[in-house]
């Protein structure tokens, strides 16, 4: 009985390790970035772009690089917000709720553009 339980635990750990490796592959990160940006655009109503996404699912850390936020349908105007990098750490409870909470949020190289229509 002990051998069977040990085999199940070893198998589960191996499966989690392989899943983790798969989720951290570059093409998977790109797909996650595309889906996350699409969801954020629908939720907040802005056109959002980012050059890359890096994450660590064990530490629940996420880093976006080359971010720009602009009003939809106005590609000729400069972005409302750009940032070189945004790094966030989220609590485990975020995975179970609908509100966004951060343990830590760092923005590097932010630039806000304010313009007015005449």
Secondary structure as GFF3:
##gff-version 3
##sequence-region A 1 118
A	DSSP	alpha_helix	2	23	.	.	.	ID=ss1
A	DSSP	alpha_helix	26	44	.	.	.	ID=ss2
A	DSSP	beta_strand	46	49	.	.	.	ID=ss3
A	DSSP	beta_strand	52	56	.	.	.	ID=ss4
A	DSSP	beta_strand	61	71	.	.	.	ID=ss5
A	DSSP	beta_strand	81	89	.	.	.	ID=ss6
A	DSSP	three_ten_helix	92	96	.	.	.	ID=ss7
A	DSSP	beta_strand	104	108	.	.	.	ID=ss8
A	DSSP	beta_strand	111	112	.	.	.	ID=ss9
###
